[in-house]
């Protein structure tokens, strides 16, 4: 804005190190087999309240498929959206208390999905990618006041489809969200001149 001194705000970035963070404890159908691990990437939200799944894992919780709140106006039931605004997230329609919630990617932000599950007192979230290939690193600004305090990871569409099929068929699947390796150190954007020159460019062009 003309006449106002510019400001460039830099950040610390959490490295999204791949790990087999979804571990199956048991399934009444026998699929997936006990101790099966699935590759996942943990979400990198802005708040410092994000749990470390290496030192504070989510252990032996039932995995359930989200059913969005009847007040929700965005997306399909399994996408766990609310109103399209992360400041107005609704808890799921089904009981997710103390459980790990499966949520499909799409139609609303990752923050909205995770915050809604948290408001339903979920223990953690597994987001299922909606495109083929490996999962991606979920990002987004945390809700006001760093409100998100539960962990969220993304798995591939193939893994998510397998888990959803077993649960939909009536299996009770128990699993954990746990890192095998410690998280990578945070990266300081001040030390990357590519970030600085990019942001500075916004001040001299439209």
N, C-alpha and C positions, 0 to 999 in steps of 0.2 A: 504494500500500500504506500502511495507517494507520501512523503513527509514523515514517515515513521521509520525509526531505526530498525534494521533487520535483525533477526535472531535465528541462529541455526542450532537446533537442539539435537544432540547426538545421544545414542543409546548403547546399552550393553545387550548383546545378542546371545541367546542360548543356542549352542550348537545342537543340531538334530542328528545325533549319532545313531545309526541303525542298530537294532538289537532285537533278539527274540523275546519280546516282553510279554507276550500272551502265552500263558502256560495252562494246559488243560489238566485239572486234577482228576476228574472222573466224568463219565457220561453214562447214563443208564442204558443208552443204545449201544455202547461200546465204540462209538465214533463221535468225535476223534478219540483216539486211544489215550489212556492216562499218560501223563508226562510229555505229551506232544507239545512242542513249542512252535509258535508262529511269529514270523518277522513282523515288526511294527515300528512305527516312528511316533515318539511322544510329541504332543502339541506344544508349541512355543508361544504361550500367551504372555502379555506384558508384565503381569503382576509378579512380585517376588514370593507370593504365597503358593506358587506351584510346587507340588510335592516331588521329592526325589524318590523315584521308584527303585533306586539302588539301596537306600537306607530305610525307606518307608514304603515297602511294597503293599499292594492290596492282595491279601491272601485268601484263597479258598472261598470265593463268593459265587453264588448262582448267577449265571449269565442269562439275561432276559432281553427280549426285543421290545423296544419302546413302542408305546401307543400314545400318540399325541393327545393333548388335552382337547376336550370338545370346544373350548373357547378359541382354539388355534384356528387361524385363517389362512395359513401358508403351508404348502407342501402336503405330501402324503403322510399317512399315519406313522410309517417307519422312519420318517425324516426328523421327527421330533422338533418341528418348528413351532413358533408361537404366533406372534403378530408381525414378524419381520423386523421387529425392533428388539435389540438385545437388552434394553432397559425394561422390557415388559415380557420376560420369559415366564411361561407357565409350566408347572410340574406335569409330568406324564399322567395319562389317565389310569394307567395300571400301577400296581404297587412295585416300586423299584427300591424301596428302603433297604439299605445295606447290600445292594446287588450291583453287578456290573451290567451296564445297559448298552445293548447294540443299537446303533443309530446309523441310518443311511446318510451318506453325503448328498447335498443338494438343497436347493430352494431357500436356504437361509444360512447365516454365518455359523461358523464352528462355535463361536462364543455363545450364541443364542442356544444352540443345541446342548452344550455342556452345562450352561447355567440352568437351563430348564431341568435337566437330569439332577443337578445338585439340589434344586429346590424341591425335588421329589425325594431327597435324602439318599441318592444313589452313592455307592462307594467309589465308582469309577465309570468311565465311558470308553467304549470301543466304537470308533467311527469306521464305517465300511466305505472304501473308495467306490465311486460309481463309474470308473473307467478301467479298462484292462491295464495290467502292469502292476508295478510296485506302488505302495502307498506314498503319499506326499507328506511334507512337513506342514502341519496345520499352524496357521498364524492368525493374528488379529489382536486388536487392543482389548485388554481385559475389561470386564464390566466396571462401572464406577466403584472406587474403593478397593480395587483388586479383589473382587468378590469371589472369583473362582478359586476354590481350594481343593477340588478333587482332580485326580489325574485323568487325562484323556489321551488315547493313542489311536493311530489309524492303521488298519490292516488292508490288504488287497481285496479286490472284489471277489476273487476266488475263495479266499479264506472266509470272508464274511458270508458268502453264499452257502458254504458248507455248514457253518455254525447256525445260520438261520434255518436251513433245511432240517437239521436235527431237532432244534427247539420247536419248530412249527409242527413236526411230526410227533411231538409229545415227550421228547427226551429231556431229562434234567441234566444240564451241563454245568459243572462246577469248574471254576478257573481262577487264575491269579494274574495280576499285572505286576511284573517284577523284572528289573534290569539284571542282567548277568554282569555287565560292565559298568563302572562308574561313569557319570555324565562328563562330557567334555567341558573344559573351562569356558567361561563366557568370553565373547569377543567384543572388544571395544571399538565402536565405529569411528572414534577419533583417530585411530591408527590406520584407517583405510582411506587414502587420499582419493580413491574412486568414489567413495560415499560423499566425501566433503565436496569434491568438484561437482558431483551430480546435484546435490542440494543447493550449492551456490548458484548453479545455473538457473534455478527457478527464480532467483532474484534479479536476473538480467534478461529474462525472456518471458514470454507468455506460455 
